[in-house]
Amino acid sequence: MVFRNLRERFGISETEYVNSFVSSAPVYDDSSGKSGAKFLRSHDGKFIVKTIIREEVELMHNILPDYHKYLVERHGDTLLPQYLGMYRLTVEGVETYMLIMRSVFSCTLPVHRKYDLKGSTIDRQASDKEKDKDLPTLKDNDFVNDNVKLRIGAEAKDTLMKRLKFDTDFLAELKLMDYSLLVGIHDSERYEQEQQENETTEANGIDDDEGSGSGGEVLTPPDSPSPRGHLLSSGEYDEFDFGCNVYAVRCTEDSPKAEIYFMALIDILTHWGAKKKAAQAAKTVKHGAGAEISTVKPKQYAERFLEFVTKALE
């Protein structure tokens, strides 16, 4: 009943929800992280399925009343994951637990660069194996080394940071940490160039199975800052639904590149318990007391996280 109510609050009808999974099979996504979780996305790109372990199931049950209450009080004004359902699948005695969430990214526009940001600098760079992927998940050090700035303007930045402050305070109260800001960057000029190349290829009668725009097409989630800035040149952008793509923010008019950013919090189901405290002690011994390790107390984690995101936005 709680998940059904959450879907209603997120504006997702039961028909839309069911049809996304039964009209065609979900497809695997290669975004698996250190946890070993597997990801699938619905064929229409609207929803993500993530496998979770028993501890996360128990934690989800524990935080669900607070999560629901928070979303009601905030009227959906949050960047938290949109949890839509939790299921157990049993096949030949083997149980698999899974969460269904709304996708952070757009189901219509491809993402050309993707970052997972925690605000930590220790061991926070993508591996060479990860960088070989069509759309690698880059990390904090990659973000800094690439000199990335998310140019959304002062008003949108203020709105987004206030939203993140409420969200991280809520997570700290529940003693949750180790979450990330998932950032997807859509490059409109590159996209239009890819579209033109595809049209040229089709006009020449060549069947390109690896259409150059396909590598970055990924998935979409609650209200994000109102889109600011200019309408991009293609008519497709004029028709882009920011109401549906609730984590999308346009770049400012004076931005050197025309981009759309998709930003949301992910992986919030890590509790500050004995296991994390032991990990903090081990990493402190290895890297030193002043090192920016990712495993720190929830309140400290939230403060450092907000400081990093503030610097990333312009």
N, C-alpha and C positions, 0 to 999 in steps of 0.2 A: 504493500500500500504506500509506503514511504517513497519507493522508487517511482511508482506511478505518479504520485503527486509531484515529485521532482521533474519528471518528464513534462508534466503539464506546465509547471512554472518556467521551464526552459522553452516552452512553445513548441514541443514535439508531440504530434498526435500519435495515437497508438497505431493507426494505419501506416503512417510514414515510418515509424520505428520498426514495425514487423516487416513491411515490404522491403526495407533496405537489406534485410537478411534472408528473406525467403524467395525473392524474385530471382536472385542469382547468388552463387556462393561467395563468401568473403575470400579475400586474397591475402597471402602472407606478405608481411612487411619486414624488411631486414634490419629494423631499427633496434634489435635486441641489445640491451646494455649489460653491465657487469652482473646484474642480478640473474641473468639467464632467462628472464621472462620472454615469452613469445608474443608477437603482435600480429594481428590481422586487421584488415579494414574492410568495411562493407563495400560491395561492388560500386556503389555510387559515391564513395569517398566521404560520407557524412559521419560515420561512426568508427571508433577503434575498439577492438577487443584485445585485452591484455590478460595473460595468464598471471595468477597470483598464488602465493604460497599460503599455507594454513595460518601463519602468524598474521599475515595481512588481512585474511578473512576475519579473524578475531578482532583485529584493530578496526576494521571497517565497521563491524557490528558495534564496537564501543563508541566510535566517533559519529556514527550516523545521526543520532538524535541532535547532537551539537551542530553538525554540518547542516542539517535541514533547518534548524532554528536560525542559524547564521544567515543562510540564503534567504529565508523569509524576512528577517530583520533588515537585510541589505537590499531587498527587492531585486535580487539577482545582479547587483552592482559589484561584481567580483571577477577576479582572474583565476579563481580556483578551478580545478578540473570539474567538468559537468558529469557527475556520476549518474548513469541512467539505469543501471541494472547490475546485479551480481548473481552468478549462476554456478551450479556444480554439474559437471558432466561426468557420468560414470560409464566407462567402456571396459568390459571384461574385468570388473573389480578394481580398475584403476581410476582414481578420482582426479579430475582437473577442475580447478576453480578459476573463474574469470570475471573480470569487470568490463562493463561496456561504458564508454565515454564518448562524448562528442569530440570530433576531430578538431585539433587546434588550427590546422591549415585549411585552405580553401579546397573545395572539391572541383573547382572550375579553373583556377589559375595555378600554374606550377610554382613551386618554391625553388629558387636557384641556389640558395645558401641556407644552412641550418646550423644553429648554435644551441648548446645546452649549457646554461650559465648558472653557477652556484656562488660566485663571488670568492672562490678559493683559487690559489695559484699552484699548490702542490699537486703534482701528478694530474694536472688538468689540461691535457692536450690530447688531441686525437692521435691514435696510433697510425703507423704507416698503412696497416691493413685496412683501417677504417677510411683513410684518405683515398684509398683505391676505389671506393664505392662511387657510384654515379652521384649520389647525394649524401656525402659523409656527414656524420654528426660531429661538428667541431665543438671545442670547449673554450674555457675562459682564456687560456694563454693564446690559443689560436685567434680569438676575438681581439685581444689586445695587440698581438703581432700583426694582424691584418688591418689594424687601425680603423676598426669599424665604428661608425657613429650612426645612431638611429635618429634621423632628423625629423622629429614630429612637431616641433614648435613648443613654445613655452606653455601655452594653455593646455595642450594635450598632454604634455609632460607632467604638469601639475595634477591633472585629473588622474593620470595613470599612477603616479607615485602615491597619491592619497589612497587610491584603491589598493595598491600593493601594501601600504602600511596597515590598513585594516586587515587584510588577508594574513600578513605575516604575524601580526599581533594575535590573531585568532589561532594560528598554527602554534605559536609559542605557548599560548595558554594550554593547549592540548599536549604540550611537550613533543611536538612533531618538528623534525628537521630533515636535512639532507635533500630537500626539494630543489627544483631547478626552475629557471625561466627558460622555456622553449621559445626560440626566436626563429622564424622563417622569413626570408627576404625574397620578395618577388621583384625581379628586375624587368620593368616594362619594356625598355628598349631591346633587351636581349630576347624577350618573349615575342615581340613584334617581328624581330629579325628571324627568329625560328619559324614563326607562322609564314612569313614570306618564302623562306626556304622550302617549307613543306608544300606550299602552293606551287612553287616552281617545279618541285620534284613530281607532284601529281600531274601538273600540266605536261611534263615530259614523259608521262606514262611509266614512271619508275615506282615500283612498290617498295617503299622504305619501311621495313619492319621495325626499325629502331628510330622512329620519328624523333627528331632532335629535341622536341619539347616534352617527351614522355618521361625522361629520367627524373624530373623533379616533381611530378604531380603527386601530391600528397593530400593529407586530410585536413577538418575545421573545428569550437566553443564559445561564459555568460557575458554580459555587456562589456564592451571595451570603449576606450575614449572615442568620442565622436570624430569621424574622419575630418581632417583639416586639409587645406591646401588645394591644389589645382586638380582639375579633371585631366586625366591622362589622354594622350592623343587618340588612341584607338576607341572606336565606338563600343567595343567590348567592355571597356572600363566604365563608360557612362552607364552601362547596364549592370555593373557589378553590384551585388546586393550586400551592402554593409550590415543590414539588419540580420541577414542569415549568417554571414561571416562575422560573428560577434567579437572575434579577437583581432580583427583587421584594423589597421591604422594607416592612413596615407602619409607620405612624406610631405614636407612643406614645399611651398612654391619655389623657394630659392634653393632647394636642395640640388646639388650638382647632378644627381641621378634621380630619375623618376622611379620610385619604389613604393611597394606596399609591404608593410610589416605585419606579421602575425605573431602575437605574444601571449603566452599564458603560463601559469604555474603548472608543473607536472610532478609526479612522484612524491606525493605528500604523505604516503603511508609508511614513514619510518619513525619509530618512537625512540625517544631518548631514554634508553634503559641500560641494563647491565652490559649488554653486548656492545653498544655504542660507546659507553664509558670506557670499556676495556680497549676498544679501537682507538679512542682518543689518547689514552695513556701510551699505547704502543707507537702511534705516529708522533707523539710529542718527543718520545725517547729518540726516535729515528731522525726527525727533522729539527728538533729544538723547540723550546717553549714559545718562541716568537714567530714560528712558521705559520703561514696561512693555510693550515690543513682544513679539510672540509668537515671533519668530525669535531664539532664543538657544541656547547650547550645551546638549546633552542633560541634563547633570547639573543645570545651573542651571534648565533648563525643568522638570525633575522636582520640584526643591525648591519652586519658585514654585507649581507646580500643586498639590502636596500642601498647601501653606499656604492656598491659596484654598479647597480642598475642606474642609479642617479647619474653617474659619470658616463654611462653608455648612451644616455638620451640627450638630445639637443633640441 
